[in-house]
Amino acid sequence: MFPQIKIQKFYYGWLVLAVGFFVIMCGMGVRSSFGVFITPIEEDLNWNRNTITRVLSLGIFVGALSFVVVGYLNDKFGGRLIVIGCLSVLGLATFFTGRINSIPSFVFIYALIGSFATSGVGFVVIHSILSKWFSRRRPLAISISVAGGSLGPTLFAPFSAFLIQTYEWRIALYILGLFILFIGVPLVIVFLRSQNSKNLPDFEKIDDSKNSGKEISGILFTNKWTDAMKSFPFWQISLAYLVCGITTNILSVHFVPFAEDQGIPKLTAASIFGLMMGLNSIGVLLAGFTAMKINQKFVLGTAYTLRGIAYLMLLGVGGESGLIMFAILAGMSWLPTVSMTSLLLADIYGLKNLGTINGMSNMYHQIGGALCVFLTGEIQQITGSYQIPFVVAGFTLIFASIISFSIREKTYSYKYNPVLAS
């Protein structure tokens, strides 16, 4: 007699996404905010700033190598165990970084242990987990998780500065470590679950009525992760991602000092950098919505192009106006390259070895970042200027844009060229 109202059951994948967002926010928030600790550590331990920068560069390089390891472990044992273990180790490493009194202890705890653990709670593992929970809305889910990497520094940097000002840098690190251990880890243990991509609900499956619901594969779907290394799209995506590592890590470490060299007050420079990080969330979410409508390679190539224009504003316009224009364009194009890279790798190579394949690509990203951070510091010390490294970084974005637009997505992505899995 009464019309039946169909109530759709809550999809648990959204809760997994929320947990993944929180994990990325914590990992990137704590590690990316370490810049606020440099001055108090320098003053307390009488260390040279250049020495501290070299340790940070080493940490980025260790992270590059560990991406491949955690990616392989993710494929072998599942992402849930990797996230629980690495988040626990990150909490302990953050806590014990507050106990350092020598460069060797700083290298061991922060650059080695902490960097490895951070790789296990980053994009490689979380995106592998989410890719098995989402298919139709995967671009949106991946982009939302990446936004956690933007929100993390936005929240943790001022929080860390408040703790340092209220107490001291050591106590601040103790509190951050305990926050991860007693809030982050229990959340992951209780709510993070694994999913088999073959068991997706109908509203998440890619429509394929022609094949009567049979399992769909792609031309380049891998049985072994080494298969991806033999194909051209992997190298197109990864070389562009190397440029991403060069052009973002150089900003994370050297943007504020560069602005100060232009006569910009530290507080103003830090505020402009905060504006850029805040715009990351908007940029990556817009990219996620757009990628559900058009080819992902166009979103990726456009992001690199916008970042190239941003570098042109930074070097060509200069001053506070140039910094603000740079912050707007760079902020909108910073994190979309992360989500689009993960999405293209998943759609072209499948999910079976996605952790390892994504780890390899992220390795090149971080190697580019580590070398660039180190060389930029050395060149600045020799020349007294950031002009040369920033110009070189800007030119690399032309290369990244061209190879991104040239990816043959419609040929290799299973969404555009599906085949029945044997």
Secondary structure, DSSP 8 states (H G I E B T S, - for coil): -----------THHHHHHHHHHHHHHHHHHHHTTHHHHHHHHHHHT--HHHHHHHHHHHHHHHHHHHHHHHHHHHHH-HHHHHHHHHHHHHHHHHHHTT--SHHHHIIIIIIIIHHHHHHTSHHHHHHHHHHH-STTHHHHHHHHHHHHHHHHHHHHHHHHHHHHHS-HHHHHHHHHHHIIIIIHHHHHHH-----GGG--GGGS---GGGTT--EE-TT--SSTHHHHTSHHHHHHHHHHHHHHHHHHHHHHHHHHHHHHTT--HHHHHHHHHHHHHHHHHHHHHHHHHHTTS-HHHHHHHHHHHHHHHHHHHHHT-HHHHHHHHHHHHHHHHSHHHHHHHHHHHHHH-STTHHHHHHHHHHHHHHHHHHHHHHHHHHHHHHS-SHHHHHHHHHHHHHHHHHHHT--HHHH-TTTS-EE--
